[in-house]
Amino acid sequence: MDIQSLSPQRGAKSKKVRVGRGTGSGLGKTSGRGQKGQNSRSGGGVRPGFEGGQMPLDRRLPKRGFTNIFAKKYAIVNVGDLDFVEAGTVVDEKFLYENRIIGKIEKDGVKVLGNGDLTKAITVKANKFSATALEKIEKAGGKVEVL
């Protein structure tokens, strides 16, 4: 199979319906909108969530929970994710981002958690470490630097 032989699956492409092209077309005159009323007019219809004047569902349901605007946001890295690194490497925020271990650099930095095993001695620079992460890095002969 090559690129020239590719084509859409049968029935995948349908022709655009051209409305208002005379009575013989099946969608002439009112163009499938009916005679009168809000939905027959241009710009007609109701906004999303409107229930005809009835109290909308999103306003009937109680508000729940709380969002802490002061919560710290860390990019999470597990010790096991760092085992691919060669011994003696300095692992920091930039290194993790470039090697796609973290998707984005969060405002409060990186937190290293202790899930997985580490077999090489590396230096890890991060903003926070869990107790098990500290233990595993130091047990492997590595160093920890809290930023």
N, C-alpha and C positions, 0 to 999 in steps of 0.2 A: 504494500500500500504506500502511495506517495501523496504529496500535497495536492497534486492535480486531480486525483481521483476522489477527493473528499467532497461530499455534498450533504445538504441538510436531510434529515430523516423525512420519509414520506409523511405528509400531514403536519410537519413542523412549521412550515411557512404558509400563512393564509393571507389573501389579498385584503388590503384595507377597504373597509366598507365606505363607499362614497354616497353620503346621504344628500337628500334635496336635489336629486337629478331627474325629477319628473315622476309621474304616477306609475309609469310602466316599470320602474326600477324596483318597486316594492318598498322603498323608503323615500318616497317623494312627499310633497306638501309639508306635513308636520315633522317629517324626518324621524319618525319613531318616538316622538315626545308626547303624543296625545294632543288634545285640543287646547285646553286652557290650564292655568294654575302655575304655581311657583316653579315647578320643574320644567315647564314648557318654555320658560323665558331664558334669555341668555343671562348667565350669572346667577341663575336660580338655584335653589337647593338650600340645605341647612348646613351649618358648620359641623365638624366632627364632634360627637358627644352630645349634640342637641337632641332632646327627647320630646319635642313638641310642647315645651312649657312645663312638663313634669320635671321634678327635681332630678337632675342627672345622677347617674350611678356613682360617679367619682365624688360627688358632693354628698350623697346619701351615706357613703361608707365612712367609718370613723378614721381619724388620723392616728397612725401608730408609729412608735419608734422615735428616735432622736439621732441627729447627725452631729457629731462633735466636730466643730470647725477648727478646733485646735489639735485634732488627731495627727500624729506623726505618720508619714507615708514613707516606707522603706521599700527598696527593691530587694527581694528575698533570694538568697543563694544558699544552697545546701552544700555541706562539706563534700559530699559524694560527687557533686557537679565539678569540683576542682581537681579531681584525680587524673584528668587528661593532661594537666600541666606538667612540664618537665621540672625536675628538682632544681631548686635555687631560684626559681622565677618569682618576681614580685607581682602579686595579684592585687590590682586596685580597681576602682570604679571604671576607669577608661578601658582597662584590659578586659574586664567582664563584658562591657558593652561591645567592644570590637570583636570578641569571640562569641557573641550572641548568647551569652549565658543569661544576661538580663535584657529585657526588651527596651527599656528606657531608663534614663538616670532620674530617679525620683528626687524630690526637693530635700528630703532628709537623709539621703544617701543609701547605703547598702547595709543590710543586716545578714549575718552569716548564721545559719542554723545547723544543727548537728546531725542531720539525716544523711546516712551513707557512710562510707569509709574513705580514709585518706592514707595513701601509702608512701607519698613523697614529701620531702622536707621543702616547704615553700613559705614565703613571707606573704601574709594576707593583711591588707590595709582596708579597714571598713569602719563604719560609724558605730556599729553594734555587733556583739557576738553573744550567742547563747552559751550557757555554761558547758554543755556537751560539745559544742563546736570548738571552744577554747581548748578543752581537754583533748579532743581528737587531733587538732592541729599540732599541739605541743607534744603529744604522744608520738606523732610521725616525725618529730624533729624539726618542725617548722616554727616560725615566729609570728606573733600577732601584734599589729599596730592599730590602736584605736584612734580614729581621726577626731 
